[in-house]
Amino acid sequence: DGGITQSPKYLFRKEGQNVTLSCEQNLNHDAMYWYRQDPGQGLRLIYYSQIVNDFQKGDIAEGYSVSREKKESFPLTVTSAQKNPTAFYLCASSTLSSNEQFFGPGTRLTVL
Amino acid sequence: QQQVKQSPQSLIVQKGGISIINCAYENTAFDYFPWYQQFPGKGPALLIAIRPDVSEKKEGRFTISFNKSAKQFSLHIMDSQPGDSATYFCAASIENSGAGSYQLTFGKGTKLSVIP
């Protein structure tokens, strides 16, 4: 099956701990994205990457970090500097020639 | 600054009725306007999309109407069904400078409930 996988589906962490969310795609897409979704807020872009070993900050990058060591993988680390990390995190991918983004199933992070 | 404004925030429609969700944008450089459908606990999925050179696009029961001069676009769901109950997001994109990937700017979403 082609698509985007995110793991885990649910994640619980204590305040002050860093946590890494996984995103893998087998669509051979060059571009990958991370969004944060809060109730009533829509989707807000955290980071995006157009090519391996390169990534750009989105609208709300503070307190987050990413890496892009492989084309298929774009993990997101939520650091202890992120003031309100509890949210639903969505990963997406697209080709460089298309506007259409395909989304993964999401990871719900709860910080206790 | 919110670049894509979506209304209403929530919508209740009877089965068989027409659901209408509206969006307005500010940036005239936007060149692609998709609508995404999201069910609870799932990722959004592309429903239908339009480019500014077309005023209307229809796919089955779903139609996008686009008004370039007013910088507005809307989603119409004909013969709404309980299975259409979901959150709908409009979005707009502009090509990033350089390599060509596209950033999507989303509206805040509309929660649609279709009641029997």
Interface residues (C-beta under 8 A of the other chain):
Chain A: I4 Q6 D30 A31 G40 Q41 G42 L43 R44 L45 Y48 Q50 I51 G58 L90 A92 S94 L96 S97 S98 N99 E100 Q101 F102 F103 G104 P105 G106 R108
Chain B: Q6 Q9 D31 Y32 P34 Y36 G41 K42 G43 P44 A45 L46 A49 F89 S93 N96 G98 A99 G100 S101 Y102 Q103 L104 F106 G107 K108 G109
